[in-house]
Amino acid sequence: MADTLEVIEGCRLPVLRKNQENEDEWPLAEILSVKEVASRKLYYVHYIDFNKRLDEWVTPDRLDLKKLQLPKKEAKTPTKNGLPGSRPSSPERDVRKSLDLSLQTPTAPPRGKTVPTPKRKAESVSLTTQVPPVTSVPSLPGSTEVTQASVYPSARDSNAFTPKSNSRDDHDQLSVTTNGTSRRLIPSQPGRKRKANCVGTDEDSQDSSDGIPSAPRMTGSLVSDRSHDDIITRMKNIDCIELGRHRLKPWYFSPYPQELTALPILYLCEFCLKYLKSLKCLQRHLTKCNLRHPPGNEIYRKGTISFFEIDGRKNKTYSQNLCLLAKCFLDHKTLYYDTDPFLFYVMTEYDSKGFHIVGYFSKEKESTEDYNVACILTLPPYQRRGYGKLLIEFSYELSKVEGKTGTPEKPLSDLGLLSYRSYWSQTILEILMDLKSDNGERPQITINEISEITSVKKEDVISTLQYLNLINYYKGQYILTLSEDIVEGHERAMHKRHLRIDPKCLHFTPKDWSKRGKW
Amino acid sequence: MSKLSFRARALDAAKPLPVYRNRDLPDLGDCVSINRTVPQMPTGMEKEEESEHHLQRAISAQQVFREKKENMVIPVPEAESNVTYYDRLYKGEFRIPKQLIHIQPLSLDNEQPDYDMDSEDETLLNRINRKMELKPIQFETMVDRLEKASTNQIVSFQEAKLLLNEDDYLLKSVYDYWVRKRKNCRGPSLIPQVKQEKRDGSTNNDPYVAFRRRTEKMQTRKNRKNDEASYEKMLKLRREFSRTITILEMIKRREKSKRELLHLTLEVVEKRYQLGDFGGEILNEVTVPRTEKSICNTPVSLPNGNHHKIERKVKPQHHISVKDELHFDFVRPKKKYPKKVKLDTFAQPRTDRQSAINKCDIKQYDFHSSGEEDYPQVQSPLSEPDEETDPDGHFAFRRKAECQYQAPLEEQHCSVLWHHPELAGLEALHHRHCLTVLSVPPRCVGLARRRVGRGGRVILDRASSEHDHFLKQLELDASVSGASSRSSDITDTSRFTSASRALPGRAGSLQDILSNIKACRWKLFRPQPKAPKDNEHESETSKAGPAVNAGLSAATVTLLNTSKNGISGCITEQQFQNHQQQLVQMQKQQLAQLQQTQPSERPAQPRHPSTQVRGPSGPTSKTLDSASAQFAASAVVSSPQTSREGKLHAASVNGVLHTSGTSKPFHTTSVTLSNGQVQLLRTVPSSVGVSGGSSQLLPTLYTASHQSLPGPGTTHLSGVTVVSPVHLPLGVRNSAPSPSALKLATVATTLDRVAKVTPSSAIGSLSRETNEPERLALNGISETTVAMEVT
């Protein structure tokens, strides 16, 4: 009986994964795609309330089929009707999307209300009976999601796993795909909450006004509304990237040439970032590529750390290669438009082989919204070693030279938020702690002064002060209070933070791009 | 501080915040409750991601521990840094330069092939290398070129040969290999490339398409389309602005002229005062020649040219080919017209001068382009342009300095000839020569043909026939009574030339003709003024007179209509509309009247003119538009002027009644008229259709004017002999009582008075007087509905 139940896209069920302590845990996950490799099924799962970067292909034995929740909405487009494995490009998808929107939006609210968030016990679906009609379908943002965050199953009995599930594989006509590159439609797109959210955004109005369907805005580098998000972009398409001595596991989709996505390893030239399909090709390429540093002007060097400035218009190939690589690790980055309006600041670390890329940030030549950073990334091998903060610091140094305050483009990623908060906290605390009281008076400072000194935008200063809980209302006025643990924490952190930008090593003259007609 | 009975003020970024250590403020805890009055700032993250488990955990860990805990960081997919072959792969060392690296953007690997050999290629290379040497870089270059040359379809072998210029064997093997490999290739190219956008927008949502070009949109502001349409709009705007400039310049000139006129008038009045010429005698004495001179220079005189062309053009048509057809078919001429233009022997010089003509036209129109008033023509400055733009080239009439030329007058338009359908079948003579009656002295001159000669003189070419004797004896009142009872009033200075050419023959007996004439079934060519209003009720004429009147006025109205259409450029829309309505109304009334009178005793005579005139004019009004568009575009013509001139012209039409032997069918005439106009306007032949309407337009289309007169006149009147110039000083001088025309006319009169007296002044004044009633009627017809109702 259990055999009749098949795990299809949109299903939710606990999936085994190891946590950081290498312990087993069974977070609830959604099946995004199913493929069959060597007559063995693989499921692409997204762990609910985990970042997409942890999504992965799992074998059936990691699925807890006893607690399977079928998608409430059956496929509007039946997957059985022989839809091609890999979807043809856009037009139908767009139509589908709007369909989804129109159909889902009205129904979503009642569903969200009537369906109680399944508790762990209640949610386990009996495999012998039919699926209860009110299985939670995660299509409503907020309600289900938030509650589920609290109930995500952190630990499970190992016996929850039913070995039966394996036996069903052969009969399953539904979702066989022959190789890893072809992807399936997820019919009703449960869990694609963003779509419901994006109704009536200016994207839509733009559509109607200029007839070009759904072209995103042309400024900025990040997408906040994910109306262009589809099942393809929700899934990682590259297994592994070899860059220099590093092997990187991409976190997100990146539009590398499609024929390269099937490769087990995508090879990148460490210096020009060209993508190559094989080691042999890379070898051949290296005989021709004599770059040993990013193809731009070095505007900062201290120790082994250097920054190179690359003009997205003048050096398109490199900029695009860099963007493709960065997209692997930046969920919200958009590569929709060319790189012309951006400058890329690549941070490198020098060794005898050359200047190795550590991270980068991009920056609009002209920002209408005070952005001093568009995308920012420390490559995974260099993460959590202070390079991110160094990049951020460098971006503010540039702003200082420009005489402006700046802020990173939104939305921030989780890591971005943490890094920025950390940087802002340290920067602001540094200033506050260094404030000397002159002639016995209480030292004081305005938020604007902090902003001017640091080039951190005022809003970010306030949010940081708030986050650190420094602002207090005392005797009719706002004051800043530094608690002991804050001070201690800061001192500890600063002690560990040895990578700093030395403004004296910066050789940077800001250009007035507005006078150049084009970027 | 008491506890919070108030709201905390908003945080002011400009206000200094004292910095305390917590230990300095033991009582801080009391205030904690309002700490949160500072609004929570957004994190800048997406909502749903903000709630992600690992982030929340990390945040809370940070809050708690004030530093990162190893196990509380956000987990990320692993990365390894243990590529063992790295050193082998990246060979050599790179020494760090002392100075910051600066690169020349263009020096980057330009020549290197983008294609990178793979291991499969290597085996091929090894195989080839057994026979001949092929370096990897060579191979890569070859493939690179092949790849880049084949965008949509694979290059052929022949193309590859040209492309690569390599040894045949090598080429063949590499090419074959490449073709095979490319076919098996999963991507679009052997050089992997990021998918490019397609221009049709079909790839707008393809996730694999990246780095789309930013369209112009980026450069313009939001919501402003920078498309072709707006570009065209800008062009149009520019055109219109430049036209506005032209118009303003014209207006400027016009106003200058007006001022000049004013000064002159003032001077005249002063002079008259000094002379004591209070009765205007001296002025009268002086007026005529002066007027003639002035008119001679002005566009008003130019219709002669058109008349002239009429003849020129009608003739070939008429005599050679299609005359009979033409008599019956009023629509026909229009169709024929384009051909005629092409056939015209004068077409060539004309086209050569077209641009010049056009400019000149504009100037002329400009000069008269007063919107609100119509001053009579002042001394015309136009002689120069006229000469320049003479379409008759070699035969052009050129003025001599110091020489006074007399003005051709509107009456000459009388040569709009009527065609008597009953006579259509008669031989050629009848088409050219008609029974002509002089008004003063009232007598019949026999068969004559009227045309316009040099300087706008009206010439009657007489033909001698055996019936002359009888015709001369013909009682005028008998012959013309139907047409007008006022013949005795009529003065006409027309002189006639006796035709030397014998008439080829006559149809019908003399008696028949005479009786026909008497019965007014034949028309006479007789300069005849229109009946004044007060005469219109006369019993004798009431039958025929009104009918004719009506018919004519109908024609006039339609003509006016068309002309209005054509020249409406400078009339305000409302004016125009009003006028149109009036005209339409008038026309209706006339038609109704006409139908009433038709059953009356002498239906035949009055009807013919009316029908005939109307015939051509009806259809023309449609076709006029094409021409009028251009016309309006190219020239600014004041409507009052046009209409007035139209009136004049109509008057003259009225004045001329063809005798039964009508030589010129109306439609042909009109065709030529329009021809003239077309020429002037430089419009396409298709605008020929204007025909009927053009009779009014003519006055406004001066260019060809009198200079062109001699040429055609002589050419076509092969059989005609003596041409003696005749002045018909009519036209402008007549003051019309109709409200709108009155002003103009008075001005005209005053102007005229300035002029000197010409030899023919006496006659001129005579004709002037006689023509005044006519004018009255016409003005009534064309300008006021009231007058028409009376009719």
Interface residues (C-beta under 8 A of the other chain):
Chain A: N19 Q20 E21 D49 F50 N51 R53 L54 S89 S90 P91 R93 D94 P141 G142 E145 V146 A149 Y152 K193 R194 S209 D210 I212 P213 S214 A215 M218 S224 H228 D230 I232 T233 E242 G244 R245 H246 R247 L248 K249 P250 W251 F253 P255 Y256 P257 Q258 E259 L260 A262 E270 Y275 L276 K277 S278 L279 K280 C281 L282 Q283 R284 H285 L286 T287 K288 C289 N290 L291 R292 H293 P295 G296 N297 E298 I299 R301 S306 F308 D311 K314 N315 K316 Q320 C323 L324 H332 L335 Y336 Y337 D338 T339 D340 P341 Y350 S352 K353 G354 F355 L379 P380 P381 Q383 R384 P408 K410 P411 L412 S413 D414 L415 G416 L417 L418 Y420 L432 L435 R442 P443 Q444 I445 T446 I447 N448 S451 K458 E459 D460 V461 I462 S463 Q466 N469 I471 N472 Y473 Y474 K475 G476 Q477 Y478 I479 L480 T481 L482 S483 E484 D485 I486 V487 E488 G489 H490 R492 A493 H507 K518
Chain B: M1 A8 L11 D12 A13 A14 K15 P16 L17 P18 V19 Y20 R21 N22 R23 L25 L28 C31 V32 I34 N35 T37 V38 Q40 M41 P42 T43 G44 M45 E46 K47 E48 E49 E50 S51 E52 H53 H54 L55 Q56 A58 I59 Q62 F65 R66 E67 K68 N71 V73 I74 P75 V76 P77 E78 A79 E80 S81 N82 V83 Y85 Y86 D87 L89 Y90 K91 E93 F94 R95 I96 L100 I101 H102 I103 P105 L108 D109 Q112 P113 D116 M117 D118 S119 E122 P136 I137 E140 C185 R186 G187 P192 Q193 V194 K195 G201 S202 T203 N204 N205 D206 P207 Y208 V209 A210 F211 R212 R213 R214 K217 M218 Q219 N223 K225
